[in-house]
Amino acid sequence: MSSVIIVGAGIGGLCLAQGLERAGVEFEVLEADAGPQVRDQGYRLRIDAMGQRALRQCLPPDLFELFRASCAVSGPARFVDPQLNPLPGRRPENWRENAGAGQADGDLSADRQVLRDILSHGLAARIRWGRRAREFERDGDGIIVRCADGAEHRAGLVVAADGLHSPLRRQWLPQAEPEAIGALNLYGKAPLAGVDPAMLAGPTVVFADGFTLVAEPMRFRAPMETLAALHAPDCRLGPADDYVYWALFGRMECLGGSLSDEEAGESVRRRVADAARGLHPSLSALLARTAPETIKGRAVRMASHVPMWPSGRLTALGDAIHAMSPAGGVGANTALADAAALAACLADGGIDQAVARYEADMRSRAEQALAATRAGTERLLRRA
């Protein structure tokens, strides 16, 4: 029996795994994906000071330095209207420039797959790929996790880190199901070639009528293989070519109406093309250059609050318990902070006391982040 089972090998679950590895706590990770590269993990993640502290706490020093080196090089952001006219008054209060853009302690822009590769390093023997957790059962002083393939795993503590649609959370806390907020997030990546040079200087945030477009160049210092050789020679990173990341976040009615979970590719591309019609040619050209297979979309769901429950041998982190909209970029960072806090609590001793301390800390942090995300969402969805 493992001391801890982590359900989900996403950013939060793997950060927790690294923290437990450093602390010498026995654990295993159950992940539904058949392997680390079987599906697209998404594109850019902005890692703020909170997320960076969590990664520094959980990762070995060489992997943390590799994380920093692997992040994109970028310049100051500009805030504009759909015709690229400056809107300095729309700059969000919590916006922090990228590190290297005149702010030494600024945000970092990481490629999600590269970060996942870094967080997976050294954990191969602990990750059980292709194990989709389906349900749990309390068993004395532990928890049994049953998987879709019939496998059963028992541990003293189970951590649901399996995201927005967590089956464990749905069984355990059905009242905590995230709610649709009437917004969509459409996103993709385009090659650098042919992009207006002004779009490559730094992030561009476009405030339109009912939606916001964010575009950010993801240009890396060197090939990932070279960076790994310099900072953590045993770590194997997949290739990551430079690209421009973009995301359209807006009211459902402004981005083509409701979006099914199965909708992808050309169908989502048409929604993007419709939204691009009123944009400056540099912006519409960027969106048009995006290959349909790189365009993703999802309806935005968000937790209304973090519910109360009796502390025990099952807990959760990240989107599995406090899903947030992408507005403000705090969701991934809050998940990383959850992971670091739980790892630190478990490193101190007994499971029951550790979980109680962690959950009190997590609720406080998550409620603040949810309030910030709600405010950010309202700003980004504002009509002109």
C-alpha positions as CSV (number, residue, x, y, z in Angstrom):
1,M,0.0,0.0,0.0
2,S,1.3,3.5,-0.9
3,S,1.2,6.2,1.7
4,V,-0.3,8.6,-0.9
5,I,-2.1,8.0,-4.2
6,I,-2.2,11.1,-6.5
7,V,-4.9,10.8,-9.1
8,G,-3.9,12.8,-12.1
9,A,-0.5,13.5,-13.7
10,G,-1.3,17.1,-14.7
11,I,0.7,20.1,-13.5
12,G,-0.7,20.1,-10.0
13,G,-0.4,16.4,-9.4
14,L,3.1,16.1,-10.7
15,C,4.2,19.1,-8.7
16,L,2.9,17.3,-5.6
17,A,4.7,14.2,-6.6
18,Q,8.0,16.0,-6.9
19,G,7.4,17.6,-3.5
20,L,6.7,14.2,-1.9
21,E,9.7,12.7,-3.7
22,R,12.0,15.4,-2.1
23,A,10.4,14.8,1.3
24,G,10.8,11.0,1.1
25,V,7.0,10.3,1.3
26,E,5.9,7.1,-0.4
27,F,3.5,7.7,-3.3
28,E,2.2,6.6,-6.7
29,V,0.5,8.5,-9.5
30,L,-2.5,7.2,-11.4
31,E,-3.0,8.8,-14.8
32,A,-5.8,8.1,-17.3
33,D,-3.6,9.0,-20.3
34,A,-1.8,6.0,-21.9
35,G,1.5,7.9,-21.9
36,P,3.0,11.4,-21.5
37,Q,2.7,12.3,-25.2
38,V,-0.7,10.8,-26.2
39,R,-2.6,14.1,-26.4
40,D,-2.0,17.8,-26.7
41,Q,-1.5,19.3,-23.2
42,G,-2.2,22.9,-24.3
43,Y,0.2,25.7,-25.0
44,R,1.3,28.7,-22.9
45,L,1.0,28.9,-19.1
46,R,1.8,32.1,-17.3
47,I,3.6,31.2,-14.0
48,D,3.4,34.0,-11.5
49,A,5.4,34.5,-8.3
50,M,3.1,32.1,-6.3
51,G,3.6,29.4,-8.9
52,Q,7.3,30.0,-9.1
53,R,7.6,29.7,-5.3
54,A,5.7,26.4,-5.4
55,L,7.9,25.0,-8.2
56,R,11.1,26.1,-6.4
57,Q,9.9,24.3,-3.2
58,C,9.0,21.0,-4.9
59,L,11.5,20.6,-7.7
60,P,15.2,19.7,-7.2
61,P,17.3,22.8,-7.9
62,D,18.6,21.6,-11.3
63,L,15.0,21.0,-12.5
64,F,13.8,24.4,-11.2
65,E,16.6,26.1,-13.1
66,L,15.7,24.1,-16.2
67,F,12.1,25.3,-15.8
68,R,13.2,28.9,-15.7
69,A,15.6,28.5,-18.7
70,S,12.9,26.8,-20.7
71,C,10.4,29.6,-20.4
72,A,9.9,32.0,-23.4
73,V,11.7,35.2,-23.8
74,S,9.3,38.1,-24.1
75,G,8.9,41.9,-23.8
76,P,6.4,44.3,-22.3
77,A,2.7,43.8,-22.9
78,R,0.4,46.3,-24.7
79,F,-3.3,46.7,-24.1
80,V,-5.2,47.8,-27.2
81,D,-8.6,48.0,-28.9
82,P,-9.5,45.8,-31.9
83,Q,-7.7,48.2,-34.3
84,L,-4.6,48.1,-32.1
85,N,-5.1,51.6,-30.6
86,P,-3.6,51.8,-27.1
87,L,-5.9,51.4,-24.1
88,P,-3.6,52.0,-21.2
89,G,-6.6,52.4,-18.8
90,R,-7.6,48.7,-19.4
91,R,-4.4,47.3,-18.0
92,P,-5.5,44.8,-15.2
93,E,-4.3,45.8,-11.8
94,N,-2.7,42.4,-11.2
95,W,-0.8,42.2,-14.5
96,R,2.9,41.7,-14.0
97,E,5.3,41.9,-16.9
98,N,7.3,38.8,-17.9
99,A,10.6,38.3,-16.2
100,G,13.2,39.8,-18.4
101,A,11.0,42.6,-19.5
102,G,12.4,45.0,-17.0
103,Q,10.9,43.2,-14.0
104,A,13.3,40.7,-12.4
105,D,10.6,39.0,-10.4
106,G,8.0,39.0,-13.1
107,D,5.8,36.2,-14.5
108,L,7.3,33.4,-16.7
109,S,5.6,32.0,-19.8
110,A,6.0,28.3,-19.9
111,D,5.0,25.8,-22.6
112,R,2.6,23.4,-20.8
113,Q,4.1,20.2,-22.4
114,V,7.6,21.2,-21.6
115,L,6.7,22.0,-18.0
116,R,4.9,18.6,-17.7
117,D,8.0,16.9,-19.0
118,I,10.2,18.6,-16.4
119,L,7.7,17.8,-13.6
120,S,7.6,14.1,-14.8
121,H,11.4,13.7,-14.7
122,G,12.6,11.1,-12.2
123,L,9.1,9.8,-11.5
124,A,8.8,7.1,-14.2
125,A,8.7,4.3,-11.6
126,R,5.9,6.0,-9.7
127,I,3.5,6.9,-12.5
128,R,0.9,4.3,-13.6
129,W,-0.1,5.4,-17.1
130,G,-3.5,4.2,-18.5
131,R,-5.1,4.0,-15.0
132,R,-8.3,6.0,-15.2
133,A,-9.7,6.3,-11.7
134,R,-13.4,5.6,-11.7
135,E,-14.5,5.5,-8.1
136,F,-13.3,5.2,-4.5
137,E,-14.3,3.3,-1.4
138,R,-13.3,4.0,2.2
139,D,-11.5,1.0,3.8
140,G,-10.6,1.3,7.4
141,D,-7.9,3.9,7.8
142,G,-7.3,4.1,4.0
143,I,-9.0,4.5,0.6
144,I,-9.3,2.1,-2.3
145,V,-9.3,3.6,-5.8
146,R,-10.9,1.5,-8.5
147,C,-9.9,2.1,-12.1
148,A,-11.7,1.6,-15.3
149,D,-9.5,-1.3,-16.3
150,G,-10.4,-3.2,-13.1
151,A,-7.2,-2.4,-11.2
152,E,-7.5,-1.4,-7.5
153,H,-5.0,0.7,-5.5
154,R,-5.1,1.3,-1.8
155,A,-3.4,4.1,0.1
156,G,-3.5,6.0,3.4
157,L,-4.4,9.2,1.5
158,V,-5.8,9.8,-1.9
159,V,-5.5,13.2,-3.6
160,A,-7.8,14.0,-6.4
161,A,-5.7,16.1,-8.9
162,D,-7.6,15.0,-12.0
163,G,-9.0,18.3,-13.0
164,L,-12.4,19.8,-13.9
165,H,-14.2,16.5,-14.5
166,S,-12.8,14.5,-11.6
167,P,-14.8,11.3,-11.1
168,L,-13.7,11.1,-7.5
169,R,-15.0,14.6,-6.7
170,R,-18.3,13.9,-8.4
171,Q,-18.7,10.8,-6.2
172,W,-17.5,12.5,-3.0
173,L,-18.7,16.1,-3.4
174,P,-21.4,16.3,-6.1
175,Q,-22.4,19.7,-4.8
176,A,-19.0,21.0,-5.9
177,E,-19.5,20.5,-9.6
178,P,-18.2,23.6,-11.5
179,E,-20.9,25.7,-13.1
180,A,-20.9,27.0,-16.7
181,I,-20.6,30.8,-16.7
182,G,-21.8,31.4,-20.3
183,A,-18.3,32.0,-21.7
184,L,-16.0,30.1,-24.1
185,N,-12.2,29.9,-24.4
186,L,-10.9,29.3,-27.9
187,Y,-7.1,29.0,-28.2
188,G,-4.4,27.9,-30.6
189,K,-0.9,28.5,-31.8
190,A,0.5,29.9,-35.0
191,P,4.0,29.8,-36.6
192,L,6.1,32.9,-36.3
193,A,6.7,33.2,-40.0
194,G,4.6,36.0,-41.6
195,V,3.4,37.4,-38.3
196,D,3.4,41.2,-38.0
197,P,6.8,42.0,-36.2
198,A,4.9,44.3,-33.8
199,M,3.1,41.2,-32.6
200,L,6.4,39.6,-31.6
201,A,7.6,42.2,-29.2
202,G,5.6,41.0,-26.3
203,P,2.0,40.0,-25.3
204,T,-0.9,41.8,-27.0
205,V,-4.2,42.0,-25.1
206,V,-7.1,43.1,-27.3
207,F,-10.3,44.3,-25.6
208,A,-13.2,43.8,-28.1
209,D,-17.0,43.9,-27.7
210,G,-17.8,40.9,-25.5
211,F,-14.5,39.1,-25.8
212,T,-10.8,39.5,-25.2
213,L,-8.0,38.3,-27.4
214,V,-4.5,37.6,-25.9
215,A,-1.6,36.9,-28.2
216,E,1.9,36.1,-27.0
217,P,5.0,35.1,-28.8
218,M,6.6,32.0,-27.3
219,R,10.3,32.3,-28.4
220,F,12.7,30.1,-26.5
221,R,16.4,30.8,-25.7
222,A,17.7,27.6,-27.3
223,P,16.5,24.1,-28.3
224,M,15.0,22.2,-25.4
225,E,17.7,19.5,-25.7
226,T,20.4,22.1,-25.4
227,L,18.8,23.7,-22.3
228,A,18.4,20.3,-20.7
229,A,22.0,19.5,-21.3
230,L,23.1,22.7,-19.6
231,H,20.9,22.5,-16.5
232,A,19.7,18.9,-16.0
233,P,21.6,16.6,-18.3
234,D,19.5,13.5,-17.3
235,C,16.2,15.2,-18.2
236,R,14.8,14.5,-21.6
237,L,12.6,17.2,-23.1
238,G,10.6,16.9,-26.3
239,P,11.2,19.6,-29.0
240,A,9.4,22.9,-28.7
241,D,9.5,25.2,-31.8
242,D,8.8,28.9,-31.4
243,Y,5.2,29.9,-31.9
244,V,2.6,32.6,-31.2
245,Y,0.0,31.5,-28.6
246,W,-3.4,33.1,-28.7
247,A,-6.6,32.8,-26.8
248,L,-10.1,34.2,-27.4
249,F,-12.1,34.5,-24.1
250,G,-15.6,35.7,-24.5
251,R,-19.3,35.6,-24.0
252,M,-20.8,32.5,-25.6
253,E,-23.1,34.5,-27.9
254,C,-20.1,36.5,-29.2
255,L,-18.1,33.4,-30.1
256,G,-20.7,31.3,-32.0
257,G,-23.0,30.0,-29.2
258,S,-22.8,26.9,-27.1
259,L,-19.9,24.5,-27.7
260,S,-20.0,20.8,-27.4
261,D,-17.2,18.7,-25.9
262,E,-16.8,16.9,-29.2
263,E,-16.5,20.1,-31.3
264,A,-12.9,20.7,-32.7
265,G,-10.8,21.5,-35.7
266,E,-12.6,23.1,-38.6
267,S,-15.8,23.8,-36.6
268,V,-13.9,25.7,-34.0
269,R,-11.8,27.5,-36.6
270,R,-15.0,28.9,-38.2
271,R,-15.9,30.4,-34.8
272,V,-12.5,32.0,-34.7
273,A,-12.8,33.4,-38.2
274,D,-16.1,34.9,-37.4
275,A,-14.7,36.7,-34.3
276,A,-11.7,37.9,-36.4
277,R,-13.8,39.9,-38.9
278,G,-13.8,43.1,-36.9
279,L,-10.1,42.9,-35.9
280,H,-7.1,44.7,-37.3
281,P,-5.5,42.9,-40.3
282,S,-2.5,42.0,-38.2
283,L,-4.7,40.2,-35.7
284,S,-7.0,38.5,-38.2
285,A,-4.0,37.3,-40.2
286,L,-2.5,35.8,-37.1
287,L,-5.7,33.8,-36.4
288,A,-6.1,32.8,-40.1
289,R,-2.6,31.4,-40.2
290,T,-3.4,29.0,-37.4
291,A,-3.7,25.3,-38.5
292,P,-7.2,24.0,-37.6
293,E,-5.8,21.0,-35.8
294,T,-4.1,23.3,-33.3
295,I,-7.3,25.2,-32.4
296,K,-9.0,24.0,-29.3
297,G,-12.2,25.2,-27.5
298,R,-14.1,24.6,-24.4
299,A,-17.0,26.0,-22.4
300,V,-15.7,27.8,-19.3
301,R,-16.8,26.3,-16.0
302,M,-16.0,27.7,-12.6
303,A,-16.5,26.7,-8.9
304,S,-18.8,29.0,-7.0
305,H,-16.9,28.4,-3.8
306,V,-14.9,25.7,-2.0
307,P,-17.4,23.6,0.0
308,M,-16.8,22.4,3.6
309,W,-16.4,18.7,4.4
310,P,-15.1,16.6,7.3
311,S,-11.3,16.3,6.9
312,G,-10.2,12.7,6.2
313,R,-8.2,10.4,3.9
314,L,-9.4,11.9,0.7
315,T,-8.6,15.4,-0.4
316,A,-8.2,17.4,-3.6
317,L,-6.2,20.1,-5.3
318,G,-6.4,22.5,-8.3
319,D,-9.3,22.3,-10.7
320,A,-10.6,19.1,-9.1
321,I,-11.9,21.2,-6.2
322,H,-11.8,24.9,-7.3
323,A,-12.0,25.2,-11.0
324,M,-11.4,28.7,-12.3
325,S,-11.9,30.6,-15.5
326,P,-8.7,31.5,-17.5
327,A,-9.2,35.1,-16.7
328,G,-6.3,36.4,-14.6
329,G,-4.2,33.2,-15.1
330,V,-4.5,32.1,-11.5
331,G,-5.9,28.6,-11.9
332,A,-2.6,26.8,-12.7
333,N,-0.7,28.8,-10.1
334,T,-3.2,28.1,-7.4
335,A,-2.9,24.4,-8.2
336,L,0.9,24.6,-7.9
337,A,0.5,26.4,-4.6
338,D,-1.9,23.7,-3.4
339,A,0.6,21.0,-4.3
340,A,3.5,22.7,-2.5
341,A,1.4,23.3,0.6
342,L,0.2,19.7,0.8
343,A,3.7,18.3,0.2
344,A,5.0,20.5,3.0
345,C,2.2,19.4,5.4
346,L,2.7,15.7,4.7
347,A,6.5,16.1,5.1
348,D,5.8,17.2,8.7
349,G,4.2,14.0,9.8
350,G,0.8,12.3,10.3
351,I,-1.8,12.2,7.5
352,D,-4.8,13.4,9.5
353,Q,-3.2,16.5,10.9
354,A,-1.4,17.3,7.6
355,V,-4.7,17.1,5.6
356,A,-6.5,19.3,8.1
357,R,-3.8,21.9,7.9
358,Y,-3.6,21.7,4.2
359,E,-7.4,22.0,3.6
360,A,-7.6,25.1,5.8
361,D,-4.8,26.7,3.9
362,M,-6.2,25.6,0.5
363,R,-9.7,27.0,1.2
364,S,-8.3,30.4,2.1
365,R,-6.1,30.6,-0.9
366,A,-8.7,29.3,-3.3
367,E,-11.4,31.6,-2.1
368,Q,-9.1,34.6,-2.7
369,A,-8.2,33.3,-6.2
370,L,-11.8,32.6,-7.1
371,A,-12.7,36.2,-6.1
372,A,-9.9,37.5,-8.2
373,T,-10.9,35.3,-11.1
374,R,-14.5,36.5,-11.0
375,A,-13.4,40.1,-11.1
376,G,-11.1,39.4,-14.0
377,T,-13.7,37.5,-15.8
378,E,-16.1,40.5,-15.6
379,R,-13.4,42.8,-16.9
380,L,-12.6,40.6,-19.9
381,L,-16.2,39.9,-20.9
382,R,-17.2,43.6,-20.7
383,R,-19.0,45.0,-23.7
384,A,-17.4,48.0,-25.3
